[in-house]
Amino acid sequence: MKYARVVEGRFISRPNRFIAHVEIDGVDTVCHVKNTGRCKELLIPGAKVYLAVSDHPNRKTKHDLIAVEKGDILINMDSQAPNEAAFEAMTRLFPHALSIKREYTYGDSRFDLHLELPDGEVFIEVKGVTLEREGHLYFPDAPTQRGAKHLRGLIRCVEEGHRAMVLFVAQMKGVYAFSPNDATDPVFADTLRMAARNGVEVRCMDCIVQPDSMVIDGDVPVEL
């Protein structure tokens, strides 16, 4: 996935989940934050950030904060980017897919992706991961009842004879493992382990991240 136009800035502050103050060309500019997670380990005063520029005339803010440098790692923190990147990667990951659909409802769940393969259906839920500690990824960075509900929905898909996967998209390179974040959300962590035991595929893939793009790359080992 690619952004049309991106500019560089320096993070100043984040008064709430939705907006941030960023210095752009020496000017304190109010920007939209495309991630409602905490991101406290990323949005540190003085951090170099990247912002997508919008020309939409009705927007209150012209800039979307989409990426941040954390040491030597460039991290995309746009919560919409993992779904876009995953959708683009499906034809490479599943070259024999007969159809690929987004936002597919099945039962009482809506999954990010649905694939029809020659041998059956695949239901996929995509989760973006931005929390990294010394090369190890963790999800979630805040409690998510919705995330656990998605996992239970995937378990039902398997019980009814379908293939199901939760795909954790690491919005960065330079990581070596992924684990559920027991300290932040033990319910999600336990539900993820239960899903794996019941046949749900748990996969994590990293991304090649540039200030103006993010492309899914290779697998990251999953440690449950």
Secondary structure, DSSP 8 states (H G I E B T S, - for coil): -B-S-EEEEEEEE-SSSSEEEEEETTEEEEEEES--S--TTT--TT-EEEEEE---TT-S-SEEEEEEEETTEEEE--TTHHHHHHHHHHHHHSTT-SEEEEEEEETTEEEEEEEEETTEEEEEEEEEE-EEETTEEEE-SS--HHHHHHHHHHHHHHHTT-EEEEEEEESSSS--EEEE-TTT-HHHHHHHHHHHHTT-EEEEEEEEEETTEEEEEEEE-B--
